[in-house]
Amino acid sequence: MPVFSDRGQILIRKAIDQRIKIIPVPGASSLMLALTVSGFSIDQFLFYGWISPKKEARRADGEEIIGFRRCGCLTTSDNSPFGTNIDNSK
């Protein structure tokens, strides 16, 4: 996919800085589509997949990924109590 893992990221960031509208072309992966036009550095990123709907498992997921210092993509269902964080109320 263009812009993913190539120098096109530089072009995207410059376009975003100049407030140029970027129109992505849909493909097989909505994740990659979103990442390529985000302006985030995606040389390395974490795709964690589905976060558990069970509180203890969700908390364990959060503990596992909290130290990752790159762009991260997490997936959760529409009816999940995910909110804005991963059960950090220890």
C-alpha positions as CSV (number, residue, x, y, z in Angstrom):
1,M,0.0,0.0,0.0
2,P,1.5,3.4,-0.9
3,V,2.7,5.5,2.1
4,F,2.9,2.5,4.4
5,S,6.6,1.7,5.0
6,D,7.9,4.1,2.4
7,R,8.9,7.7,2.1
8,G,5.3,8.7,1.3
9,Q,4.8,9.3,5.0
10,I,6.9,12.5,4.6
11,L,4.6,13.7,1.9
12,I,1.5,13.0,4.0
13,R,2.9,14.9,7.0
14,K,3.8,17.9,4.9
15,A,0.3,17.9,3.3
16,I,-1.3,17.8,6.8
17,D,1.0,20.6,7.9
18,Q,-0.2,22.7,4.9
19,R,-3.9,21.7,5.6
20,I,-4.2,20.0,2.3
21,K,-7.1,17.6,2.2
22,I,-6.0,14.0,1.8
23,I,-8.5,11.5,0.3
24,P,-7.5,7.9,0.9
25,V,-8.4,5.2,-1.6
26,P,-10.2,2.3,0.2
27,G,-8.5,-1.0,0.1
28,A,-8.6,-4.3,1.9
29,S,-7.6,-2.9,5.3
30,S,-9.4,0.0,6.9
31,L,-6.6,0.1,9.5
32,M,-3.9,0.7,7.0
33,L,-6.1,3.3,5.2
34,A,-6.5,5.2,8.4
35,L,-2.9,5.0,9.4
36,T,-1.5,6.1,6.0
37,V,-3.5,9.4,6.2
38,S,-3.1,10.0,9.9
39,G,0.2,11.8,9.8
40,F,1.5,9.6,12.6
41,S,4.9,7.9,12.2
42,I,4.0,4.4,11.2
43,D,7.5,3.0,10.6
44,Q,6.7,0.9,13.6
45,F,3.2,0.5,15.1
46,L,1.3,-1.9,17.3
47,F,-1.9,-3.5,16.2
48,Y,-3.2,-5.3,19.2
49,G,-6.5,-6.5,17.8
50,W,-9.6,-7.1,19.9
51,I,-9.5,-5.9,23.5
52,S,-11.3,-8.4,25.8
53,P,-14.8,-7.4,27.0
54,K,-13.9,-9.0,30.4
55,K,-12.5,-6.5,32.9
56,E,-9.6,-8.6,34.2
57,A,-8.5,-9.6,30.7
58,R,-8.8,-6.1,29.5
59,R,-6.7,-4.8,32.4
60,A,-4.1,-7.4,31.5
61,D,-4.1,-6.3,27.9
62,G,-3.6,-2.7,29.1
63,E,-0.6,-3.8,31.3
64,E,1.0,-5.5,28.3
65,I,0.7,-2.6,25.9
66,I,1.1,0.4,28.2
67,G,4.9,0.7,27.7
68,F,4.8,0.7,23.9
69,R,6.0,4.1,22.7
70,R,4.8,4.1,19.1
71,C,1.5,4.5,17.3
72,G,-1.0,1.9,18.5
73,C,-4.2,0.6,17.2
74,L,-6.7,-1.3,19.5
75,T,-10.0,-2.7,18.5
76,T,-13.1,-2.9,20.7
77,S,-16.7,-3.5,20.1
78,D,-19.3,-0.7,20.0
79,N,-20.9,-1.9,23.2
80,S,-17.7,-2.3,25.1
81,P,-17.1,-0.2,28.3
82,F,-13.7,0.6,26.9
83,G,-14.2,4.4,27.3
84,T,-11.1,6.5,27.1
85,N,-8.7,4.2,28.9
86,I,-8.2,0.5,29.7
87,D,-9.5,0.0,33.2
88,N,-6.7,1.9,34.9
89,S,-8.6,2.1,38.2
90,K,-6.4,-0.2,40.2
